[in-house]
């Protein structure tokens, strides 16, 4: 019986902490993604800079 009471208390504490965390996230401003012209190159631009090999349509890529 004591174990059940402790489990319920732990669950209640966890639920209160989770609810507080969710409220804090809801009030925090959303981060601005870098790929929308806010100071950094987009993911596609970074990919193109790596100059990956292109597929020529052959059966054997080697």
C-alpha positions as CSV (number, residue, x, y, z in Angstrom):
1,X,0.0,0.0,0.0
2,X,2.9,2.3,0.8
3,X,4.4,1.7,-2.6
4,X,1.2,2.6,-4.3
5,X,1.0,5.9,-2.4
6,X,4.5,6.8,-3.3
7,X,3.9,5.9,-7.0
8,X,0.8,8.2,-7.0
9,X,2.8,11.0,-5.4
10,X,5.6,10.6,-7.9
11,X,3.1,10.6,-10.8
12,X,1.4,13.8,-9.4
13,X,4.8,15.6,-9.1
14,X,5.8,14.5,-12.6
15,X,2.5,15.7,-14.0
16,X,2.9,19.1,-12.3
17,X,6.4,19.5,-13.7
18,X,5.4,18.5,-17.2
19,X,2.5,21.0,-17.1
20,X,4.8,23.8,-16.0
21,X,7.3,22.9,-18.8
22,X,4.5,22.9,-21.4
23,X,3.3,26.3,-20.2
24,X,6.8,27.7,-20.4
25,X,7.2,26.4,-24.0
26,X,3.9,27.9,-25.0
27,X,5.0,31.3,-23.7
28,X,8.5,31.2,-25.2
29,X,8.9,32.7,-28.7
30,X,9.4,30.2,-31.5
31,X,13.0,30.0,-32.9
32,X,13.5,31.5,-36.3
33,X,14.8,29.0,-38.8
34,X,18.1,29.9,-40.5
35,X,17.0,28.9,-44.0
36,X,14.5,31.7,-44.5
37,X,17.0,34.5,-45.1
38,X,17.8,35.3,-41.5
39,X,21.5,35.3,-41.6
40,X,22.5,31.9,-42.9
41,X,22.5,29.8,-46.0
42,X,19.7,27.4,-46.7
43,X,20.1,23.7,-46.4
44,X,20.0,23.3,-50.2
45,X,22.7,26.0,-50.6
46,X,25.0,24.2,-48.1
47,X,24.3,20.9,-50.0
48,X,25.2,22.5,-53.3
49,X,28.5,23.9,-51.9
50,X,29.6,20.3,-51.1
51,X,29.5,19.6,-54.9
52,X,28.1,16.0,-54.7
53,X,28.6,13.8,-57.7
54,X,25.7,13.7,-60.1
55,X,23.9,10.6,-61.4
56,X,24.4,10.2,-65.2
57,X,21.8,7.5,-65.6
58,X,24.2,4.6,-66.2
59,X,23.5,1.1,-64.9
60,X,26.8,1.0,-62.9
61,X,27.5,4.2,-60.9
62,X,31.2,3.4,-60.9
